[in-house]
């Protein structure tokens, strides 16, 4: 075999080795990621009179979340959007916000103006994931803000109990 005949396979082998990229292992997702359903009872504030309040959560890898409640239609409000982070072993903190609405003045409402922006609500919640990863208790603090961003009446605290949604 000539030097050129030996050089070609050797060159191809070196080029192939250079093209191989080391792929970092995919990190394990947080055991918290997924869909959940929670029953909440406010101990104080505007929501304290509601005895059947439920939230549905979707926790995404990367730290974002969406929340919707069984009262999103009364008055009509969009879902809440927010973030979550790990604070300790099986412990997490959530912060999410929603826009609140109020009916337009009666004459405008009757002409179709409907429900107008009136402020926002901010929930801060802490949870402790159960050892089996299928439930968590939570404590929540709620703050209300008017349309100008000033603190408004109605804030309060709640306790919750959630279960994972699954097949």
N, CA, C and O atoms as a DFTB+ gen file, in Angstrom:
668 C
 N C O
     1  1       0.851      -1.163       0.000
     2  2       0.000       0.000       0.000
     3  2       0.906       1.238       0.000
     4  3       1.909       1.280       0.712
     5  1       0.552       2.219      -0.786
     6  2       1.354       3.440      -0.851
     7  2       0.977       4.350       0.300
     8  3      -0.016       4.147       0.999
     9  1       1.822       5.372       0.468
    10  2       1.527       6.335       1.538
    11  2       0.191       7.027       1.312
    12  3      -0.539       7.304       2.264
    13  1      -0.125       7.304       0.068
    14  2      -1.392       7.975      -0.241
    15  2      -2.576       7.075       0.083
    16  3      -3.602       7.555       0.564
    17  1      -2.451       5.809      -0.167
    18  2      -3.538       4.877       0.142
    19  2      -3.742       4.754       1.651
    20  3      -4.871       4.568       2.104
    21  1      -2.673       4.854       2.432
    22  2      -2.796       4.828       3.888
    23  2      -3.321       6.155       4.431
    24  3      -4.048       6.180       5.425
    25  1      -2.955       7.249       3.781
    26  2      -3.342       8.578       4.265
    27  2      -4.835       8.821       4.159
    28  3      -5.419       9.476       5.022
    29  1      -5.460       8.304       3.114
    30  2      -6.895       8.557       2.919
    31  2      -7.733       7.972       4.054
    32  3      -8.526       8.714       4.635
    33  1      -7.609       6.667       4.415
    34  2      -8.415       6.150       5.528
    35  2      -8.079       6.821       6.849
    36  3      -8.969       7.047       7.670
    37  1      -6.801       7.145       7.070
    38  2      -6.413       7.803       8.307
    39  2      -7.031       9.201       8.396
    40  3      -7.511       9.608       9.454
    41  1      -7.015       9.930       7.281
    42  2      -7.614      11.273       7.241
    43  2      -9.123      11.193       7.494
    44  3      -9.672      12.012       8.230
    45  1      -9.781      10.225       6.896
    46  2     -11.229      10.059       7.104
    47  2     -11.537       9.710       8.554
    48  3     -12.516      10.212       9.107
    49  1     -10.738       8.872       9.175
    50  2     -10.956       8.495      10.577
    51  2     -10.790       9.691      11.495
    52  3     -11.582       9.877      12.419
    53  1      -9.763      10.512      11.252
    54  2      -9.544      11.716      12.069
    55  2     -10.695      12.698      11.876
    56  3     -11.179      13.282      12.845
    57  1     -11.131      12.883      10.646
    58  2     -12.241      13.804      10.369
    59  2     -13.526      13.320      11.040
    60  3     -14.267      14.129      11.601
    61  1     -13.801      12.026      10.994
    62  2     -15.006      11.482      11.633
    63  2     -14.945      11.665      13.141
    64  3     -15.951      12.006      13.764
    65  1     -13.786      11.445      13.731
    66  2     -13.646      11.615      15.183
    67  2     -13.850      13.069      15.581
    68  3     -14.423      13.350      16.633
    69  1     -13.381      14.003      14.740
    70  2     -13.551      15.430      15.038
    71  2     -15.012      15.855      14.953
    72  3     -15.422      16.796      15.633
    73  1     -15.800      15.173      14.126
    74  2     -17.208      15.529      13.947
    75  2     -18.091      15.016      15.070
    76  3     -19.199      15.519      15.256
    77  1     -17.629      14.033      15.819
    78  2     -18.434      13.475      16.894
    79  2     -18.512      14.510      18.017
    80  3     -17.487      14.948      18.538
    81  1     -19.701      14.883      18.372
    82  2     -19.902      15.851      19.448
    83  2     -20.352      15.126      20.694
    84  3     -21.153      14.191      20.650
    85  1     -19.820      15.578      21.789
    86  2     -20.288      15.016      23.049
    87  2     -21.618      15.681      23.384
    88  3     -21.719      16.907      23.422
    89  1     -22.614      14.876      23.622
    90  2     -23.936      15.377      23.954
    91  2     -24.094      15.295      25.464
    92  3     -23.942      14.232      26.067
    93  1     -24.400      16.430      26.057
    94  2     -24.607      16.447      27.498
    95  2     -25.853      15.638      27.833
    96  3     -26.844      15.698      27.104
    97  1     -25.814      14.887      28.921
    98  2     -27.006      14.125      29.291
    99  2     -28.166      15.068      29.599
   100  3     -27.970      16.140      30.171
   101  1     -29.349      14.666      29.223
   102  2     -30.543      15.459      29.495
   103  2     -30.820      15.410      30.993
   104  3     -30.928      14.327      31.568
   105  1     -30.935      16.582      31.632
   106  2     -31.203      16.565      33.071
   107  2     -32.592      15.985      33.351
   108  3     -33.511      16.119      32.543
   109  1     -32.721      15.354      34.487
   110  2     -34.017      14.826      34.904
   111  2     -34.971      15.997      35.128
   112  3     -34.584      16.988      35.748
   113  1     -36.209      15.907      34.640
   114  2     -37.160      17.001      34.895
   115  2     -37.523      17.042      36.382
   116  3     -37.480      16.030      37.082
   117  1     -37.872      18.218      36.827
   118  2     -38.332      18.368      38.210
   119  2     -39.547      17.469      38.404
   120  3     -40.409      17.408      37.528
   121  1     -39.633      16.772      39.531
   122  2     -40.783      15.897      39.752
   123  2     -42.102      16.668      39.852
   124  3     -43.183      16.082      39.797
   125  1     -41.997      17.945      39.994
   126  2     -43.121      18.849      40.150
   127  2     -43.796      19.185      38.815
   128  3     -44.974      19.542      38.793
   129  1     -43.058      19.074      37.698
   130  2     -43.562      19.454      36.371
   131  2     -44.761      18.585      36.007
   132  3     -44.736      17.369      36.195
   133  1     -45.817      19.220      35.480
   134  2     -47.000      18.493      35.060
   135  2     -48.271      19.253      35.395
   136  3     -48.243      20.453      35.670
   137  1     -49.380      18.538      35.368
   138  2     -50.705      19.130      35.598
   139  2     -51.216      18.735      36.977
   140  3     -51.044      17.596      37.411
   141  1     -51.848      19.690      37.663
   142  2     -52.309      19.499      39.040
   143  2     -53.683      20.128      39.220
   144  3     -54.066      21.036      38.483
   145  1     -54.419      19.633      40.211
   146  2     -55.717      20.195      40.600
   147  2     -55.686      20.416      42.100
   148  3     -55.325      19.517      42.859
   149  1     -56.068      21.624      42.532
   150  2     -55.969      21.985      43.943
   151  2     -57.293      22.529      44.466
   152  3     -57.999      23.263      43.774
   153  1     -57.610      22.156      45.692
   154  2     -58.731      22.755      46.423
   155  2     -58.135      23.755      47.397
   156  3     -57.188      23.443      48.119
   157  1     -58.697      24.970      47.414
   158  2     -58.166      26.034      48.265
   159  2     -59.248      26.581      49.176
   160  3     -60.423      26.630      48.813
   161  1     -58.835      26.990      50.360
   162  2     -59.742      27.691      51.255
   163  2     -59.035      28.915      51.793
   164  3     -58.052      28.815      52.526
   165  1     -59.557      30.085      51.413
   166  2     -59.004      31.333      51.925
   167  2     -59.474      31.539      53.350
   168  3     -60.639      31.315      53.679
   169  1     -58.549      31.967      54.185
   170  2     -58.837      32.240      55.597
   171  2     -59.170      33.699      55.810
   172  3     -59.761      34.059      56.829
   173  1     -58.797      34.553      54.853
   174  2     -59.054      35.987      54.949
   175  2     -59.116      36.568      53.546
   176  3     -58.711      35.924      52.578
   177  1     -59.628      37.795      53.443
   178  2     -59.671      38.495      52.169
   179  2     -60.953      38.270      51.386
   180  3     -61.901      37.646      51.864
   181  1     -60.954      38.798      50.167
   182  2     -62.146      38.793      49.317
   183  2     -62.621      37.398      48.948
   184  3     -63.808      37.213      48.678
   185  1     -61.728      36.403      48.927
   186  2     -62.107      35.053      48.528
   187  2     -62.504      34.152      49.706
   188  3     -62.828      32.983      49.498
   189  1     -62.485      34.674      50.928
   190  2     -62.744      33.846      52.116
   191  2     -64.144      33.227      52.106
   192  3     -64.340      32.148      52.665
   193  1     -65.107      33.885      51.487
   194  2     -66.475      33.361      51.456
   195  2     -66.678      32.228      50.458
   196  3     -67.710      31.557      50.496
   197  1     -65.730      32.004      49.577
   198  2     -65.858      30.942      48.575
   199  2     -65.427      29.624      49.206
   200  3     -64.292      29.491      49.664
   201  1     -66.321      28.663      49.230
   202  2     -66.041      27.381      49.899
   203  2     -65.666      26.262      48.935
   204  3     -65.287      25.177      49.375
   205  1     -65.766      26.504      47.623
   206  2     -65.477      25.443      46.659
   207  2     -64.461      25.879      45.604
   208  3     -64.538      25.448      44.453
   209  1     -63.514      26.726      45.989
   210  2     -62.527      27.246      45.052
   211  2     -61.524      26.157      44.662
   212  3     -60.961      25.477      45.520
   213  1     -61.314      26.005      43.351
   214  2     -60.347      25.041      42.835
   215  2     -59.470      25.712      41.795
   216  3     -59.931      26.547      41.017
   217  1     -58.205      25.337      41.794
   218  2     -57.249      25.804      40.792
   219  2     -56.748      24.601      40.008
   220  3     -56.594      23.508      40.553
   221  1     -56.496      24.817      38.724
   222  2     -55.788      23.861      37.876
   223  2     -54.474      24.525      37.507
   224  3     -54.443      25.679      37.079
   225  1     -53.392      23.782      37.678
   226  2     -52.070      24.298      37.366
   227  2     -51.422      23.464      36.269
   228  3     -51.668      22.263      36.162
   229  1     -50.590      24.112      35.454
   230  2     -49.687      23.425      34.537
   231  2     -48.297      23.998      34.789
   232  3     -48.030      25.162      34.493
   233  1     -47.411      23.158      35.341
   234  2     -46.038      23.566      35.624
   235  2     -45.143      23.042      34.512
   236  3     -45.089      21.839      34.258
   237  1     -44.447      23.951      33.857
   238  2     -43.605      23.612      32.712
   239  2     -42.145      23.505      33.128
   240  3     -41.702      24.188      34.052
   241  1     -41.397      22.639      32.437
   242  2     -39.952      22.578      32.635
   243  2     -39.396      23.962      32.311
   244  3     -39.852      24.601      31.363
   245  1     -38.443      24.421      33.063
   246  2     -37.878      25.742      32.819
   247  2     -38.426      26.810      33.736
   248  3     -37.884      27.915      33.774
   249  1     -39.499      26.518      34.489
   250  2     -39.946      27.446      35.509
   251  2     -41.120      28.343      35.186
   252  3     -41.325      29.333      35.889
   253  1     -41.911      28.047      34.148
   254  2     -43.118      28.842      33.903
   255  2     -44.347      28.016      34.258
   256  3     -44.278      26.791      34.362
   257  1     -45.457      28.693      34.440
   258  2     -46.684      28.006      34.830
   259  2     -47.914      28.762      34.345
   260  3     -47.844      29.943      34.004
   261  1     -49.046      28.054      34.321
   262  2     -50.354      28.635      34.026
   263  2     -51.326      28.113      35.071
   264  3     -51.238      26.959      35.490
   265  1     -52.249      28.963      35.487
   266  2     -53.266      28.578      36.476
   267  2     -54.619      29.052      35.986
   268  3     -54.736      30.129      35.402
   269  1     -55.637      28.245      36.224
   270  2     -57.009      28.610      35.920
   271  2     -57.873      28.106      37.062
   272  3     -57.562      27.086      37.677
   273  1     -58.952      28.813      37.349
   274  2     -59.817      28.388      38.457
   275  2     -61.227      28.099      37.974
   276  3     -61.614      28.465      36.864
   277  1     -61.986      27.433      38.838
   278  2     -63.383      27.170      38.519
   279  2     -64.231      28.443      38.626
   280  3     -65.431      28.403      38.350
   281  1     -63.630      29.563      39.020
   282  2     -64.332      30.844      39.081
   283  2     -63.816      31.836      38.029
   284  3     -64.097      33.029      38.140
   285  1     -63.083      31.388      37.028
   286  2     -62.568      32.305      36.006
   287  2     -63.692      33.023      35.251
   288  3     -63.447      34.060      34.635
   289  1     -64.898      32.498      35.287
   290  2     -66.009      33.135      34.595
   291  2     -66.854      34.029      35.470
   292  3     -67.855      34.565      34.995
   293  1     -66.494      34.217      36.743
   294  2     -67.355      34.960      37.662
   295  2     -66.542      35.928      38.527
   296  3     -66.109      35.527      39.607
   297  1     -66.317      37.147      38.124
   298  2     -66.526      37.724      36.801
   299  2     -65.510      37.153      35.819
   300  3     -64.542      36.510      36.226
   301  1     -65.728      37.386      34.528
   302  2     -64.801      36.809      33.559
   303  2     -63.389      37.385      33.707
   304  3     -63.181      38.598      33.672
   305  1     -62.436      36.480      33.871
   306  2     -61.019      36.850      33.934
   307  2     -60.218      35.789      33.177
   308  3     -60.638      34.635      33.091
   309  1     -59.074      36.178      32.635
   310  2     -58.238      35.196      31.950
   311  2     -57.482      34.341      32.970
   312  3     -57.479      34.657      34.160
   313  1     -56.850      33.275      32.517
   314  2     -56.017      32.478      33.423
   315  2     -54.866      33.322      33.983
   316  3     -54.581      34.414      33.491
   317  1     -54.224      32.798      35.004
   318  2     -53.040      33.451      35.576
   319  2     -51.789      32.829      34.971
   320  3     -51.766      31.649      34.621
   321  1     -50.764      33.640      34.858
   322  2     -49.483      33.196      34.310
   323  2     -48.396      33.553      35.300
   324  3     -48.466      34.586      35.966
   325  1     -47.384      32.690      35.397
   326  2     -46.333      32.991      36.339
   327  2     -45.125      32.102      36.237
   328  3     -44.865      31.469      35.214
   329  1     -44.392      32.073      37.334
   330  2     -43.133      31.353      37.414
   331  2     -43.094      30.515      38.691
   332  3     -43.841      30.759      39.639
   333  1     -42.214      29.533      38.689
   334  2     -41.984      28.713      39.873
   335  2     -40.492      28.454      39.987
   336  3     -39.750      28.520      39.007
   337  1     -40.066      28.154      41.231
   338  2     -38.668      27.810      41.463
   339  2     -38.563      26.857      42.645
   340  3     -39.413      26.846      43.536
   341  1     -37.507      26.061      42.632
   342  2     -37.222      25.142      43.733
   343  2     -36.581      25.965      44.850
   344  3     -35.698      26.784      44.594
   345  1     -37.025      25.747      46.086
   346  2     -36.443      26.459      47.225
   347  2     -35.783      25.509      48.219
   348  3     -35.113      25.956      49.149
   349  1     -35.963      24.218      48.034
   350  2     -35.364      23.217      48.916
   351  2     -35.763      21.837      48.432
   352  3     -36.417      21.708      47.397
   353  1     -35.376      20.801      49.170
   354  2     -35.766      19.442      48.760
   355  2     -37.292      19.308      48.706
   356  3     -37.968      19.419      49.729
   357  1     -37.818      19.073      47.522
   358  2     -39.255      18.922      47.299
   359  2     -40.067      20.145      47.724
   360  3     -41.267      20.033      47.975
   361  1     -39.427      21.302      47.806
   362  2     -40.113      22.548      48.165
   363  2     -40.010      23.532      47.003
   364  3     -38.966      23.660      46.364
   365  1     -41.112      24.219      46.749
   366  2     -41.181      25.140      45.622
   367  2     -41.920      26.411      46.011
   368  3     -42.737      26.418      46.932
   369  1     -41.617      27.481      45.292
   370  2     -42.318      28.753      45.452
   371  2     -42.885      29.138      44.095
   372  3     -42.217      29.010      43.070
   373  1     -44.125      29.611      44.101
   374  2     -44.819      30.020      42.882
   375  2     -45.180      31.495      42.994
   376  3     -45.495      31.987      44.078
   377  1     -45.131      32.190      41.876
   378  2     -45.645      33.561      41.815
   379  2     -46.349      33.700      40.478
   380  3     -45.739      33.526      39.423
   381  1     -47.641      34.018      40.528
   382  2     -48.411      34.126      39.300
   383  2     -49.431      35.243      39.425
   384  3     -49.858      35.605      40.521
   385  1     -49.814      35.785      38.257
   386  2     -50.682      36.960      38.218
   387  2     -51.803      36.774      37.203
   388  3     -51.672      36.032      36.230
   389  1     -52.899      37.464      37.457
   390  2     -54.011      37.478      36.513
   391  2     -54.556      38.900      36.428
   392  3     -54.348      39.709      37.332
   393  1     -55.252      39.193      35.340
   394  2     -55.912      40.489      35.191
   395  2     -57.340      40.381      35.717
   396  3     -58.054      39.430      35.398
   397  1     -57.753      41.356      36.522
   398  2     -59.131      41.383      37.013
   399  2     -59.973      42.273      36.105
   400  3     -59.452      43.106      35.363
   401  1     -61.289      42.076      36.184
   402  2     -62.213      42.842      35.350
   403  2     -63.367      43.361      36.192
   404  3     -63.625      42.867      37.290
   405  1     -64.052      44.357      35.664
   406  2     -65.255      44.917      36.294
   407  2     -66.206      45.306      35.168
   408  3     -65.757      45.665      34.080
   409  1     -67.505      45.240      35.412
   410  2     -68.445      45.615      34.346
   411  2     -68.343      47.107      34.019
   412  3     -68.103      47.938      34.895
   413  1     -68.529      47.418      32.759
   414  2     -68.583      48.822      32.338
   415  2     -69.803      49.471      32.994
   416  3     -70.669      48.778      33.527
   417  1     -69.866      50.796      32.950
   418  2     -71.048      51.486      33.470
   419  2     -72.272      50.916      32.783
   420  3     -72.195      50.470      31.638
   421  1     -73.412      50.927      33.480
   422  2     -74.609      50.225      33.006
   423  2     -74.986      50.556      31.563
   424  3     -75.250      49.646      30.777
   425  1     -75.016      51.831      31.199
   426  2     -75.421      52.205      29.836
   427  2     -74.438      51.637      28.810
   428  3     -74.856      51.124      27.773
   429  1     -73.147      51.725      29.090
   430  2     -72.134      51.203      28.169
   431  2     -72.181      49.675      28.137
   432  3     -71.991      49.060      27.088
   433  1     -72.434      49.076      29.293
   434  2     -72.505      47.616      29.363
   435  2     -73.648      47.100      28.484
   436  3     -73.491      46.129      27.744
   437  1     -74.809      47.779      28.583
   438  2     -75.969      47.372      27.798
   439  2     -75.736      47.544      26.290
   440  3     -76.396      46.894      25.480
   441  1     -74.794      48.422      25.918
   442  2     -74.462      48.624      24.502
   443  2     -73.342      47.686      24.050
   444  3     -72.884      47.764      22.910
   445  1     -72.899      46.791      24.957
   446  2     -71.906      45.800      24.559
   447  2     -70.494      46.041      25.046
   448  3     -69.582      45.320      24.644
   449  1     -70.282      47.038      25.903
   450  2     -68.917      47.310      26.378
   451  2     -68.378      46.157      27.221
   452  3     -67.168      45.933      27.261
   453  1     -69.265      45.425      27.895
   454  2     -68.857      44.236      28.640
   455  2     -67.998      44.510      29.857
   456  3     -68.182      45.502      30.562
   457  1     -67.068      43.618      30.086
   458  2     -66.189      43.664      31.256
   459  2     -64.868      44.313      30.873
   460  3     -64.240      43.936      29.884
   461  1     -64.455      45.292      31.668
   462  2     -63.259      46.061      31.354
   463  2     -62.143      45.761      32.359
   464  3     -62.422      45.322      33.475
   465  1     -60.888      45.992      31.977
   466  2     -59.783      45.778      32.917
   467  2     -59.965      46.633      34.169
   468  3     -60.326      47.807      34.084
   469  1     -59.714      46.034      35.324
   470  2     -59.862      46.787      36.573
   471  2     -58.652      46.653      37.498
   472  3     -58.615      47.278      38.559
   473  1     -57.682      45.861      37.116
   474  2     -56.497      45.685      37.956
   475  2     -55.888      44.316      37.735
   476  3     -56.006      43.727      36.661
   477  1     -55.238      43.827      38.768
   478  2     -54.625      42.509      38.690
   479  2     -54.506      41.917      40.086
   480  3     -54.548      42.625      41.092
   481  1     -54.358      40.620      40.114
   482  2     -54.138      39.906      41.362
   483  2     -52.824      39.161      41.283
   484  3     -52.436      38.684      40.217
   485  1     -52.133      39.061      42.417
   486  2     -50.845      38.382      42.485
   487  2     -50.911      37.329      43.588
   488  3     -51.222      37.637      44.738
   489  1     -50.618      36.098      43.226
   490  2     -50.561      34.993      44.175
   491  2     -49.107      34.598      44.397
   492  3     -48.339      34.472      43.443
   493  1     -48.736      34.406      45.644
   494  2     -47.444      33.828      46.004
   495  2     -47.766      32.593      46.821
   496  3     -48.452      32.678      47.840
   497  1     -47.276      31.449      46.380
   498  2     -47.659      30.179      47.001
   499  2     -46.402      29.356      47.273
   500  3     -45.467      29.346      46.473
   501  1     -46.394      28.676      48.400
   502  2     -45.310      27.746      48.716
   503  2     -45.911      26.356      48.834
   504  3     -47.007      26.177      49.366
   505  1     -45.164      25.368      48.324
   506  2     -45.657      23.990      48.367
   507  2     -44.554      23.058      48.835
   508  3     -43.367      23.373      48.742
   509  1     -44.968      21.914      49.336
   510  2     -44.057      20.841      49.733
   511  2     -44.570      19.577      49.059
   512  3     -45.609      19.041      49.446
   513  1     -43.845      19.101      48.052
   514  2     -44.244      17.919      47.298
   515  2     -44.176      16.680      48.187
   516  3     -43.186      16.469      48.887
   517  1     -45.227      15.864      48.160
   518  2     -45.259      14.624      48.936
   519  2     -44.185      13.669      48.414
   520  3     -43.756      13.775      47.266
   521  1     -43.760      12.744      49.258
   522  2     -42.703      11.794      48.898
   523  2     -43.044      10.989      47.649
   524  3     -42.155      10.660      46.864
   525  1     -44.331      10.667      47.457
   526  2     -44.718       9.887      46.275
   527  2     -44.873      10.746      45.022
   528  3     -45.117      10.202      43.944
   529  1     -44.737      12.090      45.128
   530  2     -44.822      12.987      43.979
   531  2     -46.216      13.169      43.424
   532  3     -46.372      13.703      42.326
   533  1     -47.243      12.738      44.156
   534  2     -48.608      12.782      43.628
   535  2     -49.511      13.809      44.298
   536  3     -50.670      13.955      43.909
   537  1     -49.001      14.523      45.301
   538  2     -49.823      15.521      45.979
   539  2     -48.918      16.555      46.642
   540  3     -47.715      16.349      46.798
   541  1     -49.528      17.664      47.023
   542  2     -48.803      18.658      47.814
   543  2     -49.774      19.544      48.578
   544  3     -50.830      19.905      48.056
   545  1     -49.422      19.899      49.820
   546  2     -50.145      20.952      50.531
   547  2     -49.499      22.290      50.164
   548  3     -48.335      22.335      49.767
   549  1     -50.259      23.370      50.300
   550  2     -49.701      24.681      49.987
   551  2     -50.236      25.742      50.933
   552  3     -51.279      25.581      51.566
   553  1     -49.486      26.829      51.005
   554  2     -49.950      28.039      51.679
   555  2     -49.823      29.168      50.659
   556  3     -48.883      29.203      49.865
   557  1     -50.775      30.078      50.694
   558  2     -50.857      31.097      49.660
   559  2     -51.098      32.472      50.268
   560  3     -51.785      32.622      51.278
   561  1     -50.518      33.455      49.626
   562  2     -50.766      34.859      49.960
   563  2     -51.261      35.535      48.687
   564  3     -50.655      35.389      47.625
   565  1     -52.363      36.277      48.795
   566  2     -52.963      36.964      47.643
   567  2     -52.914      38.470      47.867
   568  3     -53.238      38.963      48.947
   569  1     -52.498      39.199      46.815
   570  2     -52.497      40.660      46.846
   571  2     -53.311      41.166      45.653
   572  3     -53.197      40.647      44.543
   573  1     -54.133      42.185      45.903
   574  2     -54.946      42.796      44.849
   575  2     -54.401      44.182      44.530
   576  3     -53.927      44.896      45.413
   577  1     -54.476      44.552      43.244
   578  2     -54.017      45.859      42.789
   579  2     -55.072      46.466      41.883
   580  3     -55.727      45.757      41.118
   581  1     -55.240      47.800      41.969
   582  2     -56.209      48.473      41.105
   583  2     -55.606      48.692      39.714
   584  3     -54.477      48.279      39.447
   585  1     -56.358      49.335      38.848
   586  2     -55.933      49.528      37.455
   587  2     -54.682      50.396      37.333
   588  3     -53.995      50.350      36.312
   589  1     -54.383      51.179      38.355
   590  2     -53.184      52.019      38.329
   591  2     -51.994      51.350      39.010
   592  3     -50.915      51.936      39.094
   593  1     -52.189      50.121      39.497
   594  2     -51.100      49.403      40.148
   595  2     -50.972      49.650      41.635
   596  3     -50.009      49.206      42.259
   597  1     -51.943      50.362      42.214
   598  2     -51.919      50.620      43.648
   599  2     -52.538      49.447      44.407
   600  3     -53.472      48.817      43.910
   601  1     -52.029      49.143      45.609
   602  2     -52.652      48.068      46.402
   603  2     -54.140      48.337      46.601
   604  3     -54.551      49.474      46.833
   605  1     -54.936      47.282      46.507
   606  2     -56.386      47.384      46.662
   607  2     -56.829      46.434      47.766
   608  3     -56.087      45.534      48.161
   609  1     -58.031      46.639      48.253
   610  2     -58.592      45.755      49.273
   611  2     -58.859      44.382      48.689
   612  3     -59.033      44.229      47.480
   613  1     -58.889      43.381      49.563
   614  2     -59.267      42.045      49.132
   615  2     -58.192      40.996      49.280
   616  3     -58.478      39.805      49.158
   617  1     -56.953      41.407      49.542
   618  2     -55.875      40.434      49.702
   619  2     -56.164      39.490      50.861
   620  3     -56.990      39.788      51.723
   621  1     -55.483      38.358      50.876
   622  2     -55.710      37.405      51.953
   623  2     -54.757      36.233      51.890
   624  3     -53.811      36.214      51.102
   625  1     -55.030      35.248      52.746
   626  2     -54.205      34.044      52.810
   627  2     -55.093      32.815      52.673
   628  3     -56.285      32.844      52.981
   629  1     -54.477      31.732      52.201
   630  2     -55.225      30.483      51.975
   631  2     -54.333      29.281      52.217
   632  3     -53.107      29.386      52.240
   633  1     -54.966      28.154      52.394
   634  2     -54.305      26.846      52.446
   635  2     -54.907      26.005      51.339
   636  3     -56.094      26.114      51.031
   637  1     -54.071      25.161      50.744
   638  2     -54.555      24.328      49.657
   639  2     -54.037      22.908      49.760
   640  3     -53.109      22.610      50.513
   641  1     -54.661      22.045      48.986
   642  2     -54.243      20.649      48.872
   643  2     -54.416      20.249      47.417
   644  3     -55.524      20.314      46.885
   645  1     -53.332      19.834      46.767
   646  2     -53.370      19.506      45.341
   647  2     -53.051      18.048      45.091
   648  3     -52.367      17.393      45.877
   649  1     -53.569      17.554      43.967
   650  2     -53.252      16.200      43.495
   651  2     -52.841      16.298      42.037
   652  3     -53.332      17.141      41.286
   653  1     -51.930      15.420      41.660
   654  2     -51.457      15.367      40.274
   655  2     -52.575      14.828      39.383
   656  3     -53.298      13.908      39.768
   657  1     -52.708      15.406      38.193
   658  2     -53.630      14.900      37.196
   659  2     -52.868      13.888      36.348
   660  3     -51.800      14.197      35.819
   661  1     -53.398      12.716      36.220
   662  2     -52.704      11.703      35.431
   663  2     -53.657      10.629      34.943
   664  3     -54.860      10.679      35.201
   665  1     -53.109       9.671      34.244
   666  2     -53.903       8.544      33.740
   667  2     -53.911       7.420      34.753
   668  3     -54.526       6.380      34.516
